Amino acid sequence: MKLGFSSYSLQGAINSKKMTILDVIQWVADQGGEHVEIVPIGFNLVEDVSLADAIRQKAEEAGIAISSYAIGANFLTDYENEIERVKMEVAIAHRLGVKLMRHDVAWKAPDKISIRDFEQDLPRMAEACRTIADYAAQFDIVTSVENHGYYVQASDRVQRLINKVDKENFKTTLDTGNFLCVDEDPISAVKKNISYASMVHVKDFYRRTSSLGLGEGWFPTSSGNYLRGAITGHGDINLPEVLKVIKHSGYDSYISIEFEGMEDCEKAAKISFDNVRRIWDAV
């Protein structure tokens, strides 16, 4: 297992201008991280390829790997142009030297995410993912969909898409926390999908029920419960059991800490990192 951080964990520091993405890479190395996952929020590597080169050079200097490149996408809007845009991002992933890349697939309004809608959209989503995977194959890059964004988030939907695409280099970035967004038990969902994983995010949430909402920091699940990002190991997910499932599955590749809570991001991400390392060694 190679433990590191998603740059998204330090997004608060990036947004406040306390850190640049190059500072984040050094910070990851200073904490003992073995890799960094690049999430281009607050910067655009297609528009600034020199920054992509600087990121790769900085990671080499810091002695850590760049594990993955993770971007957003929605193939249910401007289909052809979105495919071409994501292809340009694949070229950036190659420039970064990564062999793993996550792209989103679709986002829809909450009242348009039924299984019926999903099955109707599945051929179009699968064809787009297949096209991107074929393009990425020339660079020996494995593309993936994350359980992310309500519409393609439940474990069965992720599997349906992967099997429909039917490409060796199309898998899933498995996020241990995101299954809660569609009110699916993380332990059972991880058991279902770990064999499809090319990358793992370890995330934790506080989970509550409320008829009135819970205010700042909380967001609703698909069934009307509420979640708030937590320091990994401090939330309501049974992290020891989840990590046990991952470890005993034989998965032995990159794991990223992905913190998105309200606490100071540097402190919270480091505590999350230490908790995951400790629990992984114990289970």
Buried (B, 14 or more C-beta within 10 A) or exposed (E): BBBBBBBBBBBBBBEEEEBBBBBBBBBBBEBEBBBBBBBBBEBEBEEEEEBBEBBBEBBEEBEBBBBBBBBBBBBBEEEEEBBEBBEEBBBBBBBBBBBBBBBBBBBBEEEBBEEEBBEEBBEBBBBBBBBBBBBBBEBEBBBBBBBBBBBBBBBEBBBBBBEBBEBEBBBBBBBBBBBBBBBBEBBEBBBBBBEBBBBBBBBBBBBEEEEEEBEEEBEBBBEEBBBBBBBBBBBBBEBBBBBBBBBEEEBEEBBBBBBBBEBEBBEBBBBBBBBBBEBBEEB
